[in-house]
Amino acid sequence: MKTIGSFLLMTIVTALVLFLLPLLGKRMLSPSVIFHPLRSIVVSSVNREPNNKNLSCAADASDDAQIIYWKMRFPRTLFAILAGAGLSLAGMVFQAVFRNPLATPFTLGVSSGAAFGATFYFLLPIKFAFLGLAGTTWFAFGGALLAVFIVHILSWKRNMSSEEMLLAGVAVSLFFSSLILLMQYIAEQYQVFVMIRWVMGGLADTSAWHIIFIAPLVFVGTALLLIYSRELNILTTGSERAMTLGVDVARVRLITFYLVSFLVGGIVSICGPIGFVGLIIPHICRRIVGSDHRRLAPASALFGGVFLALCDAAARSVMAPIEIPVGVVTSLLGGPFFLGLLLRKRA
């Protein structure tokens, strides 16, 4: 009963965040203007009285606020919630599968692969868009999948343990990072600026098309991870014990590995690498709802979405009109948290 109450509370908080955070920004919006039920009556009265300048100006300001809220800030906040949920779930799965509390969604080189794909696209003389998504997104998604495929081939050929798989991911990540530095060295100055800005991670360019692209990945990924919650619970006790309890460790690890990689690759391809969300949120949620993944998965999704949305609101509001990349905000918060985890583990 307590768990149901916690989930209900988190759901209500998520809904409030979704509808209230878009009011914040360089221009603060009034809830009475956005959600006023009589707005249509005011607008219709203005149409009947074109000479009334005060009402006309008020209606124009209201229209501008509606556009800013519903077409710019609301989709961005919704995408932040979806992206935060996906990154948090990815971190939760990696920490369970690899039995490493410091594992993150980018451990196996997904982030570096996506950055490599996006950086390579910036060097191309031809730009394109497909299905409403820029070429940057498609190349970044392809780079993320390339990194995942390389790690999988290495682990499959060598029959690696989870620790060796993590090391392979680190090696692949360093390799792609070296290629990114090489491309930045040979690129023009304006191209280097675009590359660096993308790698910082941000939600400024998100749109409804991005939500359509990422929402199925998040919802399907959450559903499948809930199905495998029992196996994840057993995997945290160790591979040998999991096999004695009838869990096909290799199969579960492969499915969750590709599922999480597709999820993270889709998110990173749109907004760039946003670090530490998948590290911070699962640990906080374990303290709230416990380590049972049947409760931990939905809690991580809800809490992670709220966290990233709040970070994005701070990124576009604290130094307005200057907007800080949200990846910088999450790193500023995640760095001390990461050090705290290290010190606590050592103690």
N, C-alpha and C positions, 0 to 999 in steps of 0.2 A: 504494500500500500504506500509505503514511504517512497519507493522507487517510482511508482506511477505519479505521485505528487511532484517529484523532482522533474520528471520528464514533462509533465503538464506545465510546470513553472517555466522550464527552459523553452518550451514551445511558445508560450505567451511572450516571453522576453524576446525571442527571435522575431516574432511578428511585430512587436513594438519597435525593435531596432530597424526592421525593414521599412516601416512607414514613417518613423520619426527622424532617423539619421539623415535622409535626403533633405531635411529642412536646414541642415547646417552647411556652411560653406562660405565662400567669399561674400555672397549675398544671402543673408539670413531670410528665410521664408516664414511667413506666418501660417500656422495651422488653420486659422479661420479663413484664410484666402484659398488654401488648397482643398480643404475638406468641407467648405461651407455648402450646405444643401440648397441654399437659395441663390447660388451664383448664377444659374441659368436664368432666373427671374430678373436679376439685375442686368444681365447682358441683354435680354430681350427688351427691357425698358429703355436701355441705351439706344437700341436699334430703332425704337419708336420715337425717341427724342434726340435727334442728331445734333441739335444745337446746345445741348447740355454738356459743356466742356468738362465739368468736374466729374460727372458720371462716366464720360467717355475716357478720361485719363485713368480713372479707377479701373474701368474694364480692361484697358490696355495693360495696365500694371498686373492685373489679375491674370490675363492671358499669358504674359511673359513668365509669371511665377509658375503657372501650370506647365508651360513648356519646359522650364528649367527642372521642375520636379519630376514630371512623368516621362520626359524624353531623354533627360541627361542623368539626373542623380538617382532616380529610382532604379533604372536598369543597372547602373553601376553598383549600387548597394546590393541588389539581388545577386549579381555576379559575384560580389565579394563574399556573400554568404555561401554560395555554392562552392566557390574555390576554397574557402576556408574549411568547409565541411570535407571536401575531397582530400585536401592536404592532411587534415587531422586523421582521417581514416587511414590514409596511406602510412602515416607515422605509426599509428597503433598496430597495423598489420606487420610492418617491418620489425617493430620491437618485439612482437610475439614470435614471429617466424624465426628470427635470428637470435632471439633471447638476449637482446642487447638493448638496454635502456637508453642508449645514446644513438640508436639508429634513427635516421630521418628519411623522408620520401626521396631525398636526392642521394642517398648512400650509394646506389648502384649506378651512378653516372647519368641518370635521366636528365638532370638539370644541365649538365655540361653538354650532353648530346643535343638538347634543344637549343642551347646557346650557340653551339657550333652550326646547326642548321640555319638559325636566324642570321648569324654573322655571315655565313656564306651567301645567303640571299641578298644581304645589303651590298655585297660586292658585285652582284650581277648587274649588267647594264639594262636589263629588261625587267620591268615590274608587272605584276598581274594580280588579279583577284579572281576567286572561284567560289561560287555558292555564297556570296556575301562576305567571304573571309579573305583577308589580304594574303599575299604570297608568303609574308613573314610567318604567319600562323602555320601554313602547310609545310614549309621548310623546317620550322622548329619542331613540329610534330613528327616529321620524318626523321629528324636528327635524334629525337628522344627514342623513337622506336629502334633506330640503328644501334644506339648505345645498349638498349635492352637486349637486342638480338645478339650482339657481340658477347655480352656477359653470359647470356644463356648458352651460347655455343661453347664458350670456355668451360663453363661449369658442367655441361653435358658431356663434353669430350673427356674431361679429366675426373668426372664424378666427384666434384668438390664438396667439401663440407660447408656448412653455413658460414663459418669463419673465413674459409678460403674464398667463398663467393663474395663476401664483403670486401676482401682485399682485391679481388678481381675488379669489383665495381670502382674502388678507389683508383686502381691503375688506369682503367678506361676513362674515368673522370679527369685524371691528370693528363692523359694523352689528348683528349679533346680540348682541354684548357690550353695546352701548348699550341694546338692548331689555331685556336682563337687568337692567341697572342701573335702568331705568325701573320694571320689575316689582318689584324689591326695594324701591324707594322707596315704592310704593303698597301694599306687602304689610304684613301684621301682623307684630309682632315675632317670634313663634314661627315664622312662615312664612319670615322672613328667615334665621333660624338654620338651618332645614332646607335652604334654598337654598344657603347658604354651605358648610354641611357636605357637601352632595352634590358641589359643584364642587371640593372638595379631593380627591376620589377616594378610594375605600376598598373593601375586600373583606369587611367585617364581615357584610354581609347576604346574601352569596352562598349558594346552595343547589344541590341536585341538579338542579332545574329550570333554573337558569341554565347549568349545564354542558351539559344536553341542548340548550339553545338555542344556545350558542356553539360547541360542539365541531364540528358539521357545517360551520360557517363557516370555522373554522380549518383543518380537514382538507381541505376542498374548495379553499379558497384556496391552501393550500400545494401541493396537487397541480397546480392550474392555473398557479401561478407557476413551478413546475419545468418545466412544458411550455413556458412562454415564456422560459425562462432564456437560450436562445440569442439571442432578440430583445433581451432586456435587456442582454446583453453587447455587442451591436452598438450599441444606443442610447447607451451610455456614450461611444462615440467621436464622437457628433454626429448630428443628424438628417439632414443632407445625405449623409454617408457611409453611414448606415443605408439611405437610399432607393436609393443606387447599388448596394447589396448585396442589394436585393430585399425589404427589410423595409417593410411598410405601416405607416409611423410613426403616422399618424392612428388606424388601427384598433387597433394595439397599445396606444397611449396611452389610447384610450377604454376598452378592455377592462380594462387594469390599473387605470385610474382608478376605474371603478365597482367592480371586484373589491375593491380596497383600501378604498374608501369603505364598502362594505357590511360588510367585516370590522371596520374601526375603529368604524363606527357601532354594530354589535352589541355590541362590547366596552364602549364608552363608555356605552351606554344602561344597562348593568348596574352598572358600578363607578364611573362618573364619569370625568372626564379624569385620566389618569395620564401625566404628561409625561415626556419625555426618554428613555424606554425605546427608542423607535424611532430616537433620535438616537445614543445611546451604543453600543448593541449592534452594529449593522452595522459601525461603524468598528473596534471591537475584533475582530470576526470577520474582517474583511478582513486584519488583521495576522496572524491565525492560519492561515486557509485560502486567502487570496488573494482576488482580485476576480472570479473566475469564478462566476457566479450559480448554476451547477449544484452547486457546493459551498457557496457563501455562503448560499443559501436555507435548507437544512436546518441549517447551523451557526447561523445567526441565530435560527431557531425554537427550537432546543434551548437555546442560551445565553440567549436572551431569557426563556424560561420559567423557567430556573433563577434568573436575576437577579431577576425580579419576585417569585418565591417567597421568595427570601432577604430581599428588602426587606420583604415582608409579615411574615415571621417576626420581623424586627427591629422592625417597627412595633408588633407586639402583645406583644413580650417586653422590650424595652429599658426602658420606663417602666411595666411592669405594676404595678398593675392598670389604669393609664391606657393607652389604645391610640391611637397616633399614626396619622392617615390615611396610607396608603401613598403617596398622591400627594405628600405633603410630603417623605417620605423620598427618593423618586426625584428630586424637584426639588432637594433638598439635595445629592445626588450629581451630578445632571446640570448644575447651574449652573456649578460650576468646570470640568467637562468641556467645556461649551459655550464658555466663555471660553478654555480651552486650545486648542480648535479654531480660534477666531478669531485668537488670537495666532500659532498655527502657520501658518495660511493667510497672514497678513500677512507673516511672516518669509519 
